[in-house]
Amino acid sequence: MKLYSIKKGGNPQIKSWQKLLIISVIVIIGASLILRQIYVRNLRPVSDLKRTVLVTIPDGASAQEISQQLSQKGLIRASWAFDWYVRSHNALSKLQAGTYSLRPTQSVPEIVQALTHGKVFTDLVRISPGLRLEQIRSDLISSGFEAEKVDAALKPELYAGHPALADKPASANLEGYLYPESFQRTANTKPETIIKQSLDEMNKHLTADIKAAFAKQGLKVHQGVILASIVEQEVNNLADKPIVAQVFLRRFHQSMQLGSDVTAFYGAIINDQPTSVSYDSPYNTRLHSGLPPGPISNVSAASLKAVAFPADSDYLYFVAGDGEDQGKTYFSHTLAEHEALTAQHCKTLCQ
C-alpha cells in the first residue's frame, strides 16, 4: 500500500523542487525583462535641450573613464548602460581620442557612433579682410578664446624668424600681417596656432614675384604691405584696386601727400578719438607726406597684387561715390576735375 501510494501521488519533495525551479525561471525571466527595459530606457537621450557640449577623449581612455565623463556632462543617463552597450557591440577598441561636440538629444548609440567614427569637433575661426589688429583680437575672443591668451598670442616676439615677418620692423606689432582666411579649430587649439597659420598664409602671398614687383615700384616689402592696407580700406571693387594703387604710387613718387581719408581715420581710432580727417597723427596722410608708420589693416591677395602690379594709367585723384553712385570710383588727372567729380558723385560722405 505504501509503495502504491508513492507511485500514484509522486514524491512531494520532487514536486516542491519543480515548483521552485519554475518560479525561479519565471523570476529570472521577469528580472531580465525588467533589466532589459531599464537598459533600453538608459540608452535614450537625456533630454530634448538643444545645446552642445564639448567632450575631449584622451588617448588610452577606458570605456569607464569615457562613460564617467559623459555622465558628469549630462550626456548619458547611466554609465553602466554606456559600458554595457560599448562592450556588447564590440565597440571598445573602436573608441577614438579627440574632441567631440555632443548633445543631450543624442542617444547612447548615436554618441558611440560619433566616438567610434572619429567625428571630432571642428569649428572655423575666420579672420576677415580689412580688419585692424584690435578687431582681429575681438573676433578671436568672440570665437571662444580667452582674452589673456589672445593677448599673449598676438605678441610678435613669439613668431620671431617667421618668413612672413622678415621685413617687418622689429618694433612693429602684427598689424597688417595676419592674412584673412578661415582656420579650423578644435577645443584644444591655441590662439597662437591660429596666428601662426594666418602668418603662414601671408607668407604664401608674399611670393618672390610680389616682393620683386614691390622693389620695381620702389618699395620695400613692409612699405608694400602698408600701401596694400590703404588700398584694402579705400576700395572694394577688385577692378578698381590696381588703379587706386597707381594713384597712390604716383603721388608717393612725386612726394605728394597721399591724401587718404582712411589713414586719418586709423590714426584717430587707435588713439580713441572720433574718426576725423583732421585728426593729427603720424598716420594722417592728408596732413603728412609719405607713407604712414605702418599698415592700417590686414590685406587681401588682391590688394597686394594691386600694389605690386598697378594699372597702366596716370591718374592723380579718385573719389568714391555715394547715394546712387555708391560702389563706383571716379578717377581724374587734375584737382579741378577731382573737385567737379566730388561735387557730383560724393554729396554726403565728402561733406
C-alpha positions, 0 to 999 in steps of 0.5 A: 500500500505504501509503495502504491501510494508513492507511485500514484501521488509522486514524491512531494519533495520532487514536486516542491523542487519543480515548483521552485525551479519554475518560479525561479525561471519565471523570476529570472525571466521577469528580472531580465525583462525588467533589466532589459527595459531599464537598459533600453530606457538608459540608452535614450537621450537625456533630454530634448535641450538643444545645446552642445557640449564639448567632450575631449577623449584622451588617448588610452581612455577606458570605456569607464573613464569615457562613460564617467565623463559623459555622465558628469556632462549630462550626456548619458543617463547611466554609465553602466548602460554606456559600458554595457552597450560599448562592450556588447557591440564590440565597440571598445577598441573602436573608441577614438581620442579627440574632441567631440561636440555632443548633445543631450538629444543624442542617444547612447548609440548615436554618441558611440557612433560619433566616438567610434567614427572619429567625428571630432569637433571642428569649428572655423575661426575666420579672420576677415579682410580689412580688419585692424589688429584690435578687431582681429583680437575681438573676433578671436575672443568672440570665437571662444578664446580667452582674452589673456591668451589672445593677448599673449598670442598676438605678441610678435616676439613669439613668431620671431624668424617667421618668413612672413615677418622678415621685413617687418620692423622689429618694433612693429606689432602684427598689424597688417600681417595676419592674412584673412582666411578661415582656420579650423579649430578644435577645443584644444587649439591655441590662439597662437596656432591660429596666428601662426597659420594666418602668418603662414598664409601671408607668407604664401602671398608674399611670393618672390614675384610680389616682393620683386614687383614691390622693389620695381615700384620702389618699395620695400616689402613692409612699405608694400604691405602698408600701401596694400592696407590703404588700398584694402580700406579705400576700395572694394571693387577688385577692378578698381584696386590696381588703379587706386594703387597707381594713384597712390604710387604716383603721388608717393613718387612725386612726394605728394601727400597721399591724401587718404581719408582712411589713414586719418581715420586709423590714426584717430581710432587707435588713439580713441578719438572720433574718426576725423580727417583732421585728426593729427597723427603720424598716420594722417596722410592728408596732413603728412607726406609719405607713407604712414608708420605702418599698415592700417589693416590686414590685406587681401591677395588682391590688394597686394597684387594691386600694389605690386602690379598697378594699372597702366594709367596716370591718374592723380585723384579718385573719389568714391561715390555715394547715394546712387553712385555708391560702389563706383570710383571716379578717377581724374588727372587734375584737382579741378576735375577731382573737385567737379567729380566730388561735387557730383558723385560724393554729396554726403560722405565728402561733406 
